[in-house]
Amino acid sequence: MKFWMFTRSFDNCVDSCDVDDAAKYNRLLQYCCGKALKVIECCAVMDPREGYQKARQLLRNRFGNEYVIAEAWVKKLVDGPGLRSHDRVGLQELADDLRSCKETLQARP
């Protein structure tokens, strides 16, 4: 669900910088964890330019599926915890999630 936010932030802070692809790939390794890191570690043995581009492609293929992201947001909103009457905190959290969902799905890269 956070793929597009991560991609936009990474592009703005790292990819747009005037540094070589080896440095960009190393930053990508630093900012990824868990499954995402495991997916791109294999690119370390490649030529830096090819490895960085392949890592970005692998991340997009694995985590950037628009349908899967939209479905995850809908599932979170529909199957989330129920609201009780006078639950101001829960209502605010639902409103924040709805806003995040709307903005994410409209502003995807």
Number of C-alpha atoms within 10 A of each C-alpha: 20 11 19 19 14 13 18 15 12 16 13 11 10 16 19 10 10 9 10 12 17 16 15 22 26 13 14 21 18 10 12 16 12 7 11 17 16 11 15 22 15 12 18 16 9 11 11 18 13 15 20 24 14 17 22 15 14 16 19 15 10 12 17 19 13 15 9 12 19 16 12 14 20 14 11 16 16 10 9 10 10 12 12 9 8 8 10 11 10 15 15 11 11 18 13 12 15 16 11 15 19 13 11 19 15 9 10 13 11
